[in-house]
């Protein structure tokens, strides 16, 4: 069998001795010795730098919710902390969205709903807080973007104006609108078109606008119900980046069916199944070494 000779060496002439540099951080060596992107699994999510200050904002205590006497959430006790992202995961119908909507009493808008147990905000029972005040402190962003049919500026200004006893003018409110858009990672994209219609934005931009609208009233907690399920990967990445940055300023709870997304953004994970809280813990533990058999099956993709 004839063996082809190896190709000739190609020599590059340089003026001085080249400097050897280390492989970039975040790369792994494959069998060829060429740097390849490192896998971002549970160990990456857990290793992400966390804010030094973690403060409890919300807490559920033996919380149960029923629709026409059928339990959807069963005696769930959970802390929600500023400085952490809490991801609620589980198959459809497990109660995670019902739990989320209970945190600012939105679930009460559904006829036939009953609730037992407690939800506290900064140690105060949410039933003792005016519901408008509660929903300002505990903001909500829904699955589908829902901008108001008005300008980008007025979408953000709406909540700020409604808070005050007198309606501030555009010039007075402009810095607060800009700040909210910056916190949502949208300002640079819309700063030259603030008078333009919000409904003219892309789906990802509309969702970040809704996040900015919630942030404009300075909430303590931000609830996100599948905020990226209808978005493309680029828009999803932009929102995930903002979630990670915002967690140092406020507590964040996200409902997601996307386990990869939960691994990317969550510090703590609560796995629910048929209304029960099956497992709660650090993201790297729940995804890397779950304690409950049902959790192991779910994160392995056996059902869901």
C-alpha positions as CSV (number, residue, x, y, z in Angstrom):
1,X,0.0,0.0,0.0
2,X,1.5,3.3,-1.1
3,X,1.8,5.9,1.7
4,X,1.6,9.6,0.8
5,X,4.4,11.7,2.2
6,X,3.5,14.4,4.7
7,X,3.0,17.9,3.4
8,X,6.0,20.2,3.5
9,X,6.4,22.4,6.6
10,X,5.4,26.0,6.0
11,X,7.7,28.4,7.8
12,X,6.6,31.9,8.7
13,X,9.4,34.5,9.0
14,X,8.9,37.1,11.8
15,X,11.0,40.0,12.9
16,X,11.1,39.0,16.5
17,X,10.4,36.1,18.8
18,X,6.6,35.6,19.1
19,X,4.9,35.8,22.5
20,X,3.0,32.8,23.7
21,X,-0.4,33.5,25.3
22,X,-2.7,31.3,27.3
23,X,-5.9,30.0,25.9
24,X,-8.9,32.4,26.6
25,X,-10.8,31.8,29.7
26,X,-13.9,29.7,29.1
27,X,-12.3,27.3,26.6
28,X,-11.7,23.6,26.8
29,X,-9.1,21.6,25.0
30,X,-10.4,18.9,22.7
31,X,-8.5,15.9,21.3
32,X,-6.9,18.0,18.6
33,X,-5.4,20.5,21.0
34,X,-7.5,23.3,19.5
35,X,-9.5,25.5,22.0
36,X,-13.2,24.7,21.9
37,X,-16.0,26.5,23.7
38,X,-16.4,25.0,27.2
39,X,-19.8,23.4,27.9
40,X,-22.1,25.6,30.0
41,X,-23.8,23.1,32.2
42,X,-24.9,23.1,35.8
43,X,-21.3,23.7,37.0
44,X,-21.1,26.9,35.0
45,X,-24.4,28.2,36.3
46,X,-23.4,27.7,39.9
47,X,-19.9,29.2,39.3
48,X,-21.4,32.5,38.0
49,X,-20.4,35.4,40.2
50,X,-23.2,36.2,42.7
51,X,-24.0,39.5,44.4
52,X,-22.4,39.7,47.8
53,X,-25.7,41.0,49.4
54,X,-28.6,38.5,49.5
55,X,-31.7,39.7,51.3
56,X,-35.1,37.9,51.7
57,X,-38.0,39.9,50.2
58,X,-40.9,37.4,49.8
59,X,-41.8,34.2,51.5
60,X,-44.5,31.7,51.1
61,X,-45.6,29.6,54.2
62,X,-47.6,26.5,53.7
63,X,-49.2,28.1,50.7
64,X,-52.1,26.3,49.0
65,X,-54.2,27.4,46.1
66,X,-57.3,25.7,44.8
67,X,-59.6,26.2,41.8
68,X,-63.1,25.2,42.7
69,X,-61.7,23.1,45.6
70,X,-59.2,21.3,43.4
71,X,-55.7,21.9,44.7
72,X,-53.3,23.4,42.2
73,X,-50.6,24.3,44.8
74,X,-50.1,22.2,47.9
75,X,-48.5,23.7,51.1
76,X,-45.5,25.3,49.4
77,X,-43.0,27.1,51.6
78,X,-40.3,29.1,49.7
79,X,-38.1,32.1,50.2
80,X,-37.5,34.7,47.5
81,X,-34.3,36.7,47.9
82,X,-32.8,39.8,46.4
83,X,-29.5,38.9,45.0
84,X,-30.8,35.6,43.6
85,X,-32.8,34.4,40.6
86,X,-35.3,31.7,41.6
87,X,-36.5,29.5,38.8
88,X,-39.8,27.6,39.1
89,X,-39.6,24.5,36.8
90,X,-41.8,21.5,36.2
91,X,-44.2,20.1,33.6
92,X,-47.3,21.9,32.3
93,X,-50.1,22.0,34.9
94,X,-47.8,21.5,37.9
95,X,-48.8,24.8,39.6
96,X,-45.8,27.0,39.0
97,X,-47.6,29.8,37.2
98,X,-50.4,29.7,39.7
99,X,-47.8,30.0,42.5
100,X,-46.2,32.9,40.6
101,X,-49.5,34.8,40.2
102,X,-50.2,34.4,43.9
103,X,-47.1,36.3,44.9
104,X,-48.8,39.6,43.9
105,X,-52.4,38.4,44.3
106,X,-53.1,38.3,40.6
107,X,-54.5,34.8,41.0
108,X,-57.4,36.4,43.0
109,X,-58.8,37.7,39.7
110,X,-59.7,34.2,38.7
111,X,-63.3,33.2,39.8
112,X,-63.5,30.4,42.2
113,X,-60.0,30.5,43.5
114,X,-59.3,30.0,47.2
115,X,-56.0,30.3,49.1
116,X,-54.6,29.2,52.4
117,X,-51.3,29.8,54.1
118,X,-49.3,33.0,54.0
119,X,-47.4,35.2,51.5
120,X,-45.2,37.9,53.1
121,X,-43.4,40.8,51.6
122,X,-40.6,42.1,53.9
123,X,-42.3,40.3,56.7
124,X,-45.7,41.8,56.2
125,X,-48.7,39.6,55.1
126,X,-49.6,40.6,51.5
127,X,-53.3,40.7,52.5
128,X,-52.5,43.6,54.7
129,X,-50.9,45.6,51.8
130,X,-53.1,47.7,49.5
131,X,-53.2,45.6,46.3
132,X,-52.1,48.5,44.0
133,X,-49.1,49.1,46.3
134,X,-48.3,45.4,46.3
135,X,-48.4,45.1,42.5
136,X,-46.1,48.1,42.3
137,X,-43.6,46.5,44.7
138,X,-44.0,43.0,43.1
139,X,-44.0,43.6,39.3
140,X,-45.1,41.1,36.7
141,X,-43.9,40.4,33.1
142,X,-46.1,38.0,31.2
143,X,-45.4,35.3,28.6
144,X,-46.6,37.5,25.7
145,X,-45.3,41.1,25.4
146,X,-48.1,43.5,26.2
147,X,-47.0,47.1,25.4
148,X,-49.7,49.7,25.6
149,X,-50.8,51.2,22.3
150,X,-48.9,54.4,22.8
151,X,-45.3,55.7,22.4
152,X,-42.3,54.0,23.8
153,X,-41.8,57.0,26.2
154,X,-45.4,56.9,27.4
155,X,-45.3,53.2,28.1
156,X,-42.6,53.7,30.6
157,X,-43.9,57.0,31.9
158,X,-47.4,55.6,32.5
159,X,-46.6,53.9,35.8
160,X,-44.4,56.8,37.1
161,X,-47.2,59.3,36.4
162,X,-49.8,57.1,38.1
163,X,-47.7,56.9,41.3
164,X,-47.7,60.7,41.9
165,X,-50.4,62.9,43.2
166,X,-49.9,65.3,40.3
167,X,-48.8,64.2,36.8
168,X,-45.2,65.3,36.1
169,X,-44.3,66.8,32.7
170,X,-42.3,65.1,30.0
171,X,-39.1,66.9,30.8
172,X,-39.3,66.1,34.5
173,X,-40.0,62.4,33.9
174,X,-37.5,61.9,31.0
175,X,-34.5,60.9,33.2
176,X,-36.6,58.2,34.9
177,X,-37.8,56.8,31.6
178,X,-34.2,56.7,30.3
179,X,-33.0,55.0,33.5
180,X,-35.7,52.3,33.3
181,X,-34.9,51.6,29.6
182,X,-31.2,51.4,30.4
183,X,-31.8,48.9,33.2
184,X,-33.8,46.7,30.8
185,X,-31.0,46.9,28.2
186,X,-33.1,48.8,25.6
187,X,-32.2,52.4,25.8
188,X,-29.4,52.4,23.2
189,X,-31.8,50.8,20.7
190,X,-34.7,53.2,21.1
191,X,-33.2,56.5,22.4
192,X,-33.6,58.2,19.1
193,X,-37.2,57.0,18.6
194,X,-38.9,57.5,22.0
195,X,-41.9,59.1,20.4
196,X,-42.4,56.1,18.1
197,X,-45.1,53.5,18.7
198,X,-44.2,50.7,21.1
199,X,-46.1,48.3,18.9
200,X,-43.6,48.9,16.2
201,X,-40.8,47.3,18.1
202,X,-39.7,43.7,17.6
203,X,-41.0,41.0,19.9
204,X,-37.8,40.9,21.9
205,X,-37.7,44.7,22.2
206,X,-41.4,44.8,23.3
207,X,-40.6,42.3,26.1
208,X,-37.7,44.3,27.3
209,X,-40.0,47.4,27.1
210,X,-42.4,45.6,29.4
211,X,-39.6,44.8,31.8
212,X,-38.6,48.5,31.7
213,X,-42.2,49.5,32.4
214,X,-42.1,47.3,35.5
215,X,-38.7,48.6,36.6
216,X,-39.8,52.2,36.3
217,X,-41.8,52.1,39.5
218,X,-38.8,50.6,41.4
219,X,-40.2,47.2,42.5
220,X,-38.6,45.0,45.1
221,X,-39.5,41.8,43.3
222,X,-39.9,41.0,39.6
223,X,-42.0,38.1,38.5
224,X,-41.4,36.6,35.0
225,X,-43.8,34.2,33.5
226,X,-42.1,32.4,30.5
227,X,-40.8,35.8,29.3
228,X,-38.8,34.3,26.4
229,X,-41.0,31.5,25.2
230,X,-42.1,33.4,22.1
231,X,-38.8,35.0,21.3
232,X,-35.8,34.2,19.0
233,X,-32.5,33.1,20.5
234,X,-30.9,36.6,20.1
235,X,-33.7,38.3,22.0
236,X,-33.7,35.5,24.6
237,X,-30.0,36.0,25.2
238,X,-30.5,39.8,25.7
239,X,-33.3,39.3,28.3
240,X,-31.3,36.6,30.1
241,X,-28.3,38.9,30.4
242,X,-30.6,41.6,31.9
243,X,-32.1,39.1,34.4
244,X,-28.6,38.2,35.6
245,X,-27.6,41.9,36.0
246,X,-30.9,42.9,37.7
247,X,-30.7,40.3,40.4
248,X,-28.3,42.4,42.5
249,X,-31.0,45.1,42.6
250,X,-34.2,43.1,43.2
251,X,-35.5,39.6,43.8
252,X,-36.4,37.8,40.6
253,X,-38.7,34.7,40.1
254,X,-38.9,33.2,36.7
255,X,-41.2,30.4,35.5
256,X,-39.7,28.5,32.6
257,X,-40.1,25.2,30.7
258,X,-36.7,25.6,29.3
259,X,-34.3,23.8,31.5
260,X,-31.2,25.2,29.7
261,X,-32.5,28.7,30.4
262,X,-33.0,27.8,34.1
263,X,-29.4,26.6,34.2
264,X,-28.2,29.8,32.6
265,X,-30.0,32.3,34.8
266,X,-31.0,30.7,38.1
267,X,-29.2,30.7,41.4
268,X,-32.0,28.7,43.1
269,X,-34.4,26.2,41.6
270,X,-37.8,25.0,42.8
271,X,-39.1,21.9,41.0
272,X,-42.9,21.4,41.2
273,X,-44.9,18.4,40.2
274,X,-48.7,18.1,40.5
275,X,-48.9,21.0,42.9
276,X,-46.2,19.7,45.2
277,X,-42.8,21.3,45.8
278,X,-40.6,18.3,45.1
279,X,-37.2,19.8,45.5
280,X,-35.7,23.2,46.2
281,X,-32.0,24.1,46.2
282,X,-29.0,25.7,44.5
283,X,-29.2,25.4,40.7
284,X,-26.0,23.4,40.5
285,X,-27.3,20.9,43.1
286,X,-30.8,20.5,41.5
287,X,-29.4,20.0,38.0
288,X,-26.2,18.3,38.9
289,X,-27.1,16.1,41.9
290,X,-30.9,16.1,42.5
291,X,-32.0,14.4,45.6
292,X,-35.5,13.3,44.6
293,X,-36.1,10.6,42.1
294,X,-38.8,12.6,40.4
295,X,-36.4,15.5,40.0
296,X,-33.7,13.2,38.5
297,X,-36.2,11.9,36.0
298,X,-37.4,15.4,35.0
299,X,-34.0,17.0,34.5
300,X,-32.9,13.9,32.6
301,X,-35.8,14.5,30.2
302,X,-37.7,11.3,31.1
303,X,-41.0,13.3,31.1
304,X,-42.3,16.9,30.9
